[in-house]
Amino acid sequence: MDLGLAGKAALVTGASAGLGLGAARALVEEGAHVVLCARGEARLGQAVGELSRVGRGQAVGLVGDVSIPAEPERIVRDAERAVGPLAILVANAGGPRAGSLLDLGEADWEAAYHLTLMSAVRLCRAVVPGMRQRRWGRIVFITSTSVKQPIDGLLLSNVFRPGVVGLAKSVANELAPAGITVNCVCPGPYETDRIAELMQDRAARFGIDAAEARRRYLEGVPVGRFGVPIELGRAVAFLASGQAAFVTGSAWSVDGGSVRGIFG
């Protein structure tokens, strides 16, 4: 299916690796001109070089940290200078620190609030005026299955990521008359640096090695494996397209069946 994304300008944050890079890759393959934003310049340069060889679209790197209050507005402004008015925003950020109630201090909560929730709010506020003026836009938030069922040891994610879904649901209602859709994708376990970090954390907590932690985790994933980032990226690309014009306010599980609830 041709998603009709050729020439569309897009911004993907947290895009130098993992799920953000998977989303950026899918958009570039469809012909979109994509600004990849991330904190680390070296890794970002590698990602841009990689995507410059994979599709019809353009890949541009932009260094930025969405957890800093003033940065999202600046990132959007610089992205539009690079590729033109943004039609697509994919808001992604690295997961907050793992831990349970007594492991986490005030600074951890404050950092997670800015990284996970307020980065989404600020990016949304920065792109919406232009999208509303042009009467077309696609906003996709990359969240987690923690918005549907809590994940042991990820208290900060369990608290703040559902707030992003609340944002998406509310803003979707406001923006639908202007031709702007707002959706979330809720990834389960994927082969990323984050999952490697979480398996190490589980191994330490249960006194086992990382391989055994992976084996036990996969017992709860019906497809029997971790996903690869491009699989999430293709779901993002569909939601970012004109083909998904009637999909808004949704939270899609892209998780290999990990969420067992009826409404998962």
N, C-alpha and C positions, 0 to 999 in steps of 0.2 A: 504494500500500500504506500503510495506517495502521500506523505503527510502535509505537503504544501508548505514546508518550512524554508524552502530555498530563499535566501536573501533576508530572512527575518533576523533582527538584532536581538541577541539574548545575553543575559548576565547569569553566570553560575558562580555562587560563592562556595568556599571550601572545595575548590575544584582541582587542586593539584594532585589528588590521590583519591582512592576509594570510591565511594558512591557519588561524590560530586564530579569526579573525573568521568565516571561511567555516564552520568547525565550529560556532561559536556560532549563526550564522544558521540553519543546518540544524536545530539542536535547537530553536530558538525557533519556527521554522516548523512543527515537529511538536508544539508546545504545551508544551515543557519550560520550567521556570523556571530561567534560566541566569544565573549570576554570571560576568561577564567580568572577568578580572584582567589588569592590565598595569601597566607602570611609569609611563607618561606620562598624567597626569590629563586634559589637554585632548583628546588623541586618543581616550582611553577614553570621555570624555563624548560625543564625536561618534559613536562606535560604538554606545553604548547608545541614543542618540537614534535612530539609523538602525534598529536592530533592534526598537525599541519600536513601529515602524510596519509590521513585515513579517509577523508571525505571531500565533498564538494565545497563545504563551507570554510570560513576563515576562523582561525583561532588566535586570540590575542591575550597576553598575560597582563595582569594588574595586581600589584602587591597591595594588600589591605587586610585589616583586622576588624571583622564585623562586631567584635565584642566591645570595641571602644565607641562610646556614644556618638561622637561626631563623624565616625568613619563611613557608615552606610550611605549617608547623603553624598559625601565626597566620592565614594566608589561609584555610585550611580552616575554622578556628573562626569567622571572621567571615562566611564564605560561608554557613555553616549558620545563623548568626543571621539572615541576610538571607532565605534561601529554604527553610530546613528541612534535615533530614538528607539528606546527599548520596547520591543513587543512582548518579550518573555523574561520573566524573573524566575530563576530556580534558587530558592533560599535554602542553603545548607550550611551547617556548621558542625565541627567536631563535637562528639558527645562530651557532656560534662563528666567530671571526675566520678569514678565508681566509689561506692561506700554506702554504709548504712547509717542510721540516725546518730549514733554516738561516735562514728568515725569522722563526721563532717563538721567543720567549724563555720563560724559566721562568714569568713572570707570565701569558703567554698560555695556557700549559698549565694553570696553576692556575685561571684564570678559566673556561676551557672545561670543566674537570672539574666545577666547581660549577654552571655554567649548564646543561650538556647532560646529564650523568649524575646528579649528586647531587640536582639539583632533582627528577628523576623518582623517585629513591629516597625522598626526604623527603616528597613529595606522596603517594606510595603508602602510606608508613608512617602518614601522618596520616589517610587516609580508610579504611583497611582495618578498623580495630577496629569502627567503626560499621557498615560494610557487613556484616561478619561477624556482628555481633549481629543485624542485620535479615535476614540470609541472602539478600541480593540486592545485586548491585553490578555496575557496568560500568566498567572502566578501559581507556582507549585512549591510547596514547602516539603522538604525531606524531613520526616520525623522518625518514628520508630514504632514497633509493635507495643512499646511501653505505653502508648496512648490508649491501648485497648485492654491490656492486661499487664499488671506490674511485673517487672523483671527483678528477681532477687539480686540484691547488691547494687542496684542502680537507682537509688532513691531520688537523686537529683533529676535524672531523666524521667522517672515516674511522675514527678511533681510538675516539672516545667514543660515537657513536651505536650501534655494534654492542653496546656494553655495555648500552644500554637494552633491546635485543632480548633479550639474555641475562637481564636482570632480568625482563622480561615472561614469557619462557618458563618460568623457574624459579618465579616467583610464581603463574603460572597453574596449575601443578601443585598448589601448596600450597592455593590458594583455591577450586578447582573444587568440592570437597565442600560449601562454604558458599554455593554459588549465585552466585559472583563470577567473571566472565570478565575476562581480561586479554589485550589484543591491541595490535598496532602497525599503523599505516598508514605506508607508505613512499612519500612523494610524490616525484615527479620534478620537472621544471621547471614552475613556475606563475608567472602574472603577479602578482608581488609585489615589494615593495621589495628583498627579498633577491636575486631574480633580476636586478634592475636593477644591484645592487651587484656581483654576480658577473660580469655582462657587461662592466661597466666594468673590473673586474680583468683579465678575459681580454683585453679590448681593449688595455690597457696592456702586458700581458705579450707580446702578439703584434704590437704596433705597428700595430693596425688600429682602426677606429672601432667604436662600440658596435653599430651596425646590422649591420656585417659579423660581429661576434662573435655576435650573435643568429642570423644566417643560418647560420653554421657550426655552431652548437650544435644548431639544429633539424634538421640533416642526420642527427643521431643519434636523433631522436624520430620513430618511424614514423607517428604521426598528423599530423605536420607542423605542430604548433602548440604553444604553451605552454597549460597548463591554466588554468582559473579556479578560485578558492578554493572556491566552492560545490560544485564537482565532488568535491573531497576531502571537504568537509563532509558530503555525503550518504552517503559511505562510512562516515564516522565515526558518523553518526546511526544507520545500520543496525547497526553493531557495538555501539552503546549501547542497543539495543532488546532486547526480549524475543524478537524474531524470530531473533536471533543467539545464542540460548542454548546452541547446540551448537558455537559457534565460540570457541575459546580457545587461547592460546599461538601465535597466527598472526601473520604479518607480511605484510600485504597490500601489493603494489605497486599504486600508483594513479598511473601515470607515463606514460601514452600509449605504452607499449611500450618505454620506454627501457632497461630491464634485459633483456638478451638471453639470460641463462642459462636452462637448462632448468627450474631450480627458482626462477626469479625471481618 
